[in-house]
Amino acid sequence: MRIEVSFDVPADLNAEEARRAAEAALAHGGRSDGQLAIIFVSDETLAGLHGRFLGDPSRTDVMAFDLSDEEGAEFEVYISVDRAREVSASRSVSLQRELALYLVHGTLHLCGHDDHDEDARASMRRAETTIMDSLGYPRDDAPHEYASE
């Protein structure tokens, strides 16, 4: 899969780290086709997308879009750096880890994972833990409720 990374705002996760996290999640989810755009944005930008596409203008942490059509597979993952900064400070984890987690979470959605019921959420959390472990991030076993849930 071709992966492009862009920064609308500065982030502590560099483009190579972002690619590695996305590749690990894609491999875990069995997806290898198409192209993925990863965009690091502000709370304001992501809240605008949240309002426009989900009818809820509140802040959120990550949004994933499947833009695929008959021409091929195309995906976008938007990550709020502001939200990650706030949550990482409250959880006493690194900003890099929180950004990588949001990226893994959003990419797993693109691979068909869901978190709308208890069993699916538990499965997704196990996948996240496996991927984050494989990337060498320290464990954060405290409950983690995403703003989008």
MISELUM-188205 format. One line per 8 residues: their letters; for each residue x, y, z of C-alpha. Coordinates in Angstrom, 3 decimals. Each point is the difference from the previous one (the first is absolute). Layout:
<recs>
a	X:Y:Z  ...
</recs>
This chain:
<recs>
mrievsfd	0.000:0.000:0.000  1.212:3.487:-0.777  -0.024:2.156:3.136  0.258:3.785:0.036  0.384:1.991:3.207  -0.737:3.711:0.355  0.036:2.411:2.903  -2.483:2.878:0.110
vpadlnae	1.378:0.573:3.519  3.307:-1.148:1.524  -0.069:-3.448:1.592  2.549:-1.890:2.084  -0.453:-3.092:-2.165  2.114:0.317:-3.133  -1.056:-1.237:-3.425  2.052:-3.209:0.199
earraaea	-1.459:-0.908:3.417  -3.489:0.679:-1.361  0.646:-2.227:-3.025  1.287:-2.798:2.247  -3.100:0.177:2.219  -2.360:0.021:-2.991  1.865:-2.862:-1.704  -0.181:-2.102:3.173
alahggrs	-3.749:0.618:0.340  -0.594:-0.700:-3.695  1.987:-3.240:0.196  -1.903:-1.069:3.115  -3.291:0.799:-1.748  0.988:-1.811:-3.193  -0.197:3.055:-2.239  2.706:0.710:-2.565
dgqlaiif	-1.715:1.642:-2.954  -0.440:3.654:-0.881  1.256:3.185:1.553  -0.298:1.539:3.445  0.312:3.672:0.895  0.792:0.800:3.639  -0.686:3.593:0.985  0.895:1.518:3.379
vsdetlag	-2.378:2.884:0.742  -1.242:2.327:2.753  -3.047:-0.603:2.195  -1.800:2.712:-1.935  0.571:-1.688:-3.351  -1.005:-3.451:1.212  -3.083:1.330:1.808  -0.998:1.625:-3.300
lhgrflgd	0.304:-3.333:-1.819  -1.845:-1.733:2.826  -2.872:2.456:-0.358  -0.057:-0.098:-3.774  0.087:-3.764:-0.447  -1.540:-1.357:3.218  -2.272:2.878:0.984  1.836:0.460:3.316
psrtdvma	2.237:3.084:0.198  1.602:-1.058:3.290  3.698:-0.718:0.366  1.242:-3.464:-0.829  3.391:-1.691:-0.221  0.070:-1.862:-3.306  -2.180:-0.436:-3.075  0.506:-2.504:-2.796
fdlsdeeg	-1.513:0.233:-3.464  -0.270:-2.696:-2.652  -0.114:1.894:-3.304  0.333:-3.120:-2.135  -1.870:-0.354:-3.246  0.223:-2.129:-3.141  3.324:1.717:-0.799  1.651:-1.451:3.108
aefevyis	0.445:0.128:3.750  0.614:3.407:1.544  -0.051:0.866:3.693  0.575:2.991:2.283  0.695:0.140:3.734  -0.216:3.367:1.770  1.570:0.288:3.460  -0.451:2.851:2.478
vdrarevs	3.410:0.949:1.385  -1.703:2.303:2.529  -2.134:-2.830:1.362  2.981:-2.372:0.139  2.025:2.610:1.880  -2.775:0.450:2.576  -0.672:-3.715:0.480  3.670:-1.010:0.118
asrsvslq	0.627:2.537:2.763  -2.983:-1.226:2.026  1.062:-3.650:-0.441  3.729:0.682:0.581  1.008:-1.626:-3.284  2.097:1.452:-2.786  -1.634:2.083:-2.690  1.620:-2.252:-2.605
relalylv	-1.698:-3.040:1.517  -3.417:1.685:0.082  0.309:1.166:-3.616  1.081:-3.479:-1.104  -2.941:-1.528:1.888  -2.477:2.304:-1.749  1.558:-0.877:-3.336  -0.165:-3.734:0.732
hgtlhlcg	-3.611:0.368:1.171  -1.081:1.890:-3.115  1.853:-2.368:-2.328  -1.595:-3.044:1.647  -3.411:1.533:-0.757  1.039:0.062:-3.663  0.838:-3.701:0.280  -3.525:-0.821:1.171
hddhdeda	0.405:0.171:3.775  -2.873:1.556:1.886  -0.401:1.186:3.578  -3.711:0.664:0.312  -0.823:-2.905:2.287  1.839:-1.542:2.925  1.320:-3.120:-1.774  1.186:1.887:-3.080
rasmrrae	1.620:2.655:2.193  1.863:-2.671:2.006  1.235:-1.587:-3.249  1.159:3.371:-1.297  1.820:0.769:3.259  1.825:-3.349:-0.222  1.043:0.819:-3.581  1.202:3.457:1.087
ttimdslg	2.043:-1.504:2.837  1.597:-2.567:-2.301  0.930:2.663:-2.547  1.271:2.534:2.539  2.101:-2.753:1.637  1.460:-0.925:-3.397  0.972:3.647:-0.526  1.803:0.076:3.348
yprddaph	-2.263:2.458:1.811  -0.346:-0.506:3.757  -3.254:-1.493:1.206  -2.793:2.258:1.230  -2.557:-2.383:1.447  -2.314:2.617:1.501  -3.421:0.129:-1.672  0.145:2.236:-3.056
eyase	-3.253:1.371:-1.255  0.340:1.800:-3.278  -1.919:3.213:-0.501  -1.650:-1.497:-3.058  -1.651:-2.815:1.960
</recs>
